Amino acid sequence: MVMKLVVIAAIISLVLLAGCVEEGQEQNGEEPIKIGFLGPLSGPAAYTCEPVKKGFELAHSQKPGFDGREIKLLFEDDKCQAVEAVKATRKFMETDSIKIVVSGVCSNSTLAIAPIAEEKEAILITPVSAAPSISEAGSHVFRISASSDLMASNTARIVWEKGFKKSRHCF
C-alpha cells in the first residue's frame, strides 16, 4: 500500500514538474527537462528513500518525456544530512542547471535547501518530508504528504474513536 502511494505521488510529481520550464526556453525536443532528486541513498536512513526513489524511477519509465522533450533524472545522496543536501542542491542548480529539485524523505534536508530554492527561484517538491514548517518554507516549496502534526492528530483521533486507552506510535 505504501509503495502504491509513493508511485502515485511520484507520477503526480513528474507530471506537474515536467511543465516547469525556464521562461523563454524552447520546447522543441532539444533540451531535456532536468529534475534533481536528492535523498538518503546511503547510510542508516537509506531504507526510507529506496521506495521513493524506485517510485520516481517507475514514474519516469512511464512518462520519460513531456511536450516533445526528454525528462532527465539526476540523483544525489544527501545521507539525510542538511549539509549534504545543501551541497547536492548547489551542484544541481549551479553545475547541472537544474531548476526542479525533489527532496526525498528527510525534513531537515528539505528545510535546509528551501532557502536556496527561494533564492534561485527553483521549484522544490517533497513527496514525503513531514515537518509542519515545510508548509511555510517558501513560495517555491511544495509538499505532497501531510505534515506530521496532521498525521499525529488524525492517528490520535482514530485511536480515541476506537476506544483504545494506550497506544505507541513512531513517526
N, C-alpha and C positions, 0 to 999 in steps of 0.2 A: 504494500500500500504506500509506504513512504517513497519507494523508488518511483512508483507511478506518479506521485505528486511532484517529485523532483523533475521527472521528464516533462511533465506538463508545464512546470514553471520554466524549465529551460527552453522549451519550444516557444512559449509566450515571450520570453526574454529575447530570443533570437529574432523573432518576427518583429517585435517592437524596436529592437536596436538596429535592425537592418535598415530602417528608414532614417536613421540618424546619420546624415552625411554632412560634411562641411559645406557651408554656403558657397555657391559658385563652382562646386566640384561637379564635373560631368558624370552622368550615369550612363555611360555608353559601353560598359563592359571592360574598359581598360584598367582602371584602378580597382583593386579588391577593397571591400569593406573590411577593415581590420577590427577585431574585437579582442581585447586582452582579458584573460581570465587569471585571477590570482587566488590562491588558497593554500592551505597546508598540504602540499603534495608529498611531504616527508615529515618525519618526526611524530611525536605522540598523538597529534590531532589529525594525522593524515586520513585515518579511517572515516572521519566525519566529512571529509571533502570528496572522497572517492565516488560516492553515488552522485554527487552534484556534478562533478567533472564528467562522469560517464553519461549522465543525463544530457549535459551540454553537448557532448560529442555525438550522442544519438540524435539530438535535435538538429545538429549541423549536418549529419548524414542524410536527414530527411529534407532539409532546406539549406543546401550548400551555396545558394546564391539568392540575390534579390534584385529585381528590376534589371536583369542582364549583367549583374556584377557578382563576382565570386565573393563569398564570405570567408575570410581567413581568420582562424582562431590561433592566438598565441597564448602560451601558458607560462606562468612564473610561480615559483614556490615561495610563499610568504611565511611558511613554517608557523602560522598563526601568531606572528610577532609583528607588532606595529612598525618597527624599524625596517624589517624586511619588506613589509607591504609598501612602505613609502619608497624604498629603493626600486622595487618592481614597478610601481606606478610611474615613477620618474622615467625609468627606462622605457616603459610603454609609450609615454607621451613625448619624451624628448628624443629618443633614439628611433623608436618604431613608428612614430607619428600616429599613434592611436588616440582616438577621441572618445572611445567607448570602452569602459572597464567594468568587468563583473568581479565583484569581491565575493568569493565563495561562501565561507561559513563563519568566519570569526569577526565578531562585532568590534573588537579592539582594532583589527586591521581596517575594517570598513570606516570606522570613525577617524582613524589616523590619516586615511587618504581622502576623506571628504573635502577638507580644505584645498587640496591640490585640484580636485575635480572642479571646485568652485572657481579657483584662481585661473585655471586653464579653460574654463567653460566647456568641460568634457562631461559626458554622461557617465554616472556611476550607478550601477544597479546591483543590489544584493538579493539573491534568491532565498537566503537562509538566515543571515545575521539578524539577531533578535533584540538587541539593546533598544530600549524605548527611545533613546536620544537620536537614533538614526533618522527617525521621522522628522526631526528638526535640524538635520545636519546640513541642509542647503537646498537650493532650488534645482540643483543638477543631480541630486541624490534620490534614488528611488528604491523602494523595498517591495518584495513580493510577499514575504511571510509576515505573519502578525508579530507584534512585539512580545517580548517575554512577559510584560505586565498583562497583556490581554490573554496570552496563553495561560498564565498562572491563575488569573481571576476566573476564567472560564472553567478551568480544571477544578478549582475550589468550589465553584457553584455546582458543578456536576456531582462532585463528591458529596457535598452537603445535601443535594436533592436525592441522592441515592441512600441517604441515611447513615453514611459512614461517619464514625466519630474520630477515627485516626487514619492517617494516610502518610505516605512518604513519596516525595517527588524529587526528581533530578532534572534540572534544566541546564 
